[in-house]
Amino acid sequence: MSDRGSMLAQPLQRPSLGRALLYSGLFVLGAVVGGAGALVQSGWFPGGLLLALVGEAGLCLGGGRAAGGRGGAIAPAAGWMVSVILLTASRPEGDFLFAAGGGSYLFLLGGMAVAVICATLGQGRQPVARDVRLGK
């Protein structure tokens, strides 16, 4: 039996500089993928929408694997959401990036669903003790 206690009872540790840079880089990559997906989804409608959503899913799952935890999947998802929400606003000149069509709504809602799914299914922290089952 490990004397470290429950994983949930452990104090939070301050992230290292490398981890902070990794999360910042993943956030920026998420913003770039969101902007690129916004352009691709309307340009090549059915295939572009799928390409944009698969790109986001790949980045979120890859970020989770690279960081070794759910934070690596949440950082690019947050960057994606921030960039897409900022791109939905119309400008004073009347320009906008998203049309009021079904594809745009599928991209917005589908991308948010993909982000939540990837963050939920992302690799979580695992116990470090050799005997993780009680009574062994």
C-alpha positions in Angstrom: 0.0 0.0 0.0 1.3 3.4 -0.9 1.7 6.0 1.8 1.3 8.9 -0.6 -2.5 8.9 -0.2 -5.1 9.5 -2.9 -4.1 11.2 -6.1 -6.9 13.7 -5.5 -5.6 14.6 -2.1 -2.1 15.6 -3.4 -1.4 19.3 -3.5 -1.2 21.0 -6.9 2.3 21.4 -8.2 3.5 24.5 -9.9 4.0 23.8 -13.6 7.5 23.9 -15.0 8.6 26.4 -17.6 8.7 23.8 -20.2 5.2 22.7 -19.5 3.9 26.3 -19.5 5.6 26.8 -22.9 4.0 23.6 -24.2 0.6 24.7 -23.1 1.1 28.2 -24.6 2.3 26.7 -27.9 -0.7 24.3 -28.0 -3.0 27.3 -27.3 -1.6 29.2 -30.2 -1.7 26.1 -32.5 -5.4 25.7 -31.5 -6.1 29.3 -32.5 -4.3 28.8 -35.9 -6.3 25.6 -36.5 -9.5 27.4 -35.7 -8.7 30.2 -38.1 -7.7 27.8 -40.9 -10.7 25.6 -40.2 -13.0 28.7 -40.5 -11.6 29.3 -44.0 -11.5 25.7 -45.2 -15.0 24.7 -44.0 -16.8 27.2 -46.2 -14.4 26.9 -49.1 -14.8 23.2 -49.7 -18.1 22.6 -48.0 -18.6 19.0 -47.1 -15.0 17.9 -47.3 -13.6 21.1 -45.8 -15.9 20.8 -42.8 -14.7 17.3 -42.1 -11.1 18.3 -42.6 -11.4 21.2 -40.2 -13.0 19.0 -37.5 -10.6 16.2 -38.0 -7.7 18.7 -37.8 -9.0 20.0 -34.5 -9.5 16.5 -33.1 -6.0 15.5 -34.1 -4.5 18.6 -32.5 -6.4 18.1 -29.3 -5.6 14.4 -29.0 -2.0 14.9 -30.0 -1.6 17.7 -27.5 -3.0 15.5 -24.8 -0.6 12.8 -25.7 2.4 15.2 -25.9 1.6 16.8 -22.5 0.7 13.5 -20.9 -2.6 14.7 -19.5 -5.9 16.4 -20.2 -4.4 19.9 -20.0 -2.6 19.2 -23.3 -6.0 18.6 -24.9 -7.7 21.5 -23.2 -5.1 24.1 -24.2 -5.6 23.8 -28.0 -9.4 23.5 -27.6 -9.4 26.8 -25.7 -7.3 28.4 -28.4 -9.7 27.1 -31.0 -12.7 28.4 -29.2 -11.2 31.8 -28.6 -10.2 32.3 -32.2 -13.5 31.0 -33.6 -15.6 33.1 -31.3 -13.5 36.2 -32.2 -14.0 35.4 -35.9 -17.8 35.2 -35.6 -18.0 38.9 -34.7 -18.8 41.2 -37.6 -16.6 44.2 -38.2 -17.8 47.8 -38.5 -17.3 47.7 -42.2 -19.9 44.9 -42.4 -17.4 42.1 -43.2 -17.8 38.7 -41.6 -16.2 35.4 -42.0 -19.1 33.1 -41.1 -22.2 33.0 -43.2 -25.5 32.2 -41.6 -25.6 28.8 -43.2 -25.9 25.3 -41.8 -22.2 24.6 -42.5 -21.1 27.4 -40.3 -23.3 26.2 -37.4 -22.0 22.7 -37.9 -18.5 23.9 -37.7 -19.1 26.0 -34.5 -21.1 23.4 -32.6 -19.3 20.4 -34.0 -15.9 21.9 -33.1 -17.0 22.6 -29.6 -18.3 19.0 -29.3 -15.0 17.7 -30.7 -13.1 19.8 -28.2 -15.2 18.5 -25.2 -14.9 14.9 -26.5 -11.2 15.1 -26.9 -10.6 16.7 -23.5 -12.8 14.1 -21.9 -11.2 11.1 -23.6 -7.7 12.6 -23.3 -5.1 10.7 -21.3 -5.6 11.5 -17.6 -3.1 11.3 -14.8 -2.4 7.7 -13.7 -1.4 6.6 -10.3 2.4 6.2 -9.9 2.4 3.4 -7.3 3.1 -0.1 -8.5 0.1 -1.6 -6.6 -2.8 0.5 -7.7 -5.5 -1.9 -6.7 -6.7 -2.0 -3.1 -5.9 -5.1 -1.1 -2.9 -6.1 -3.2 
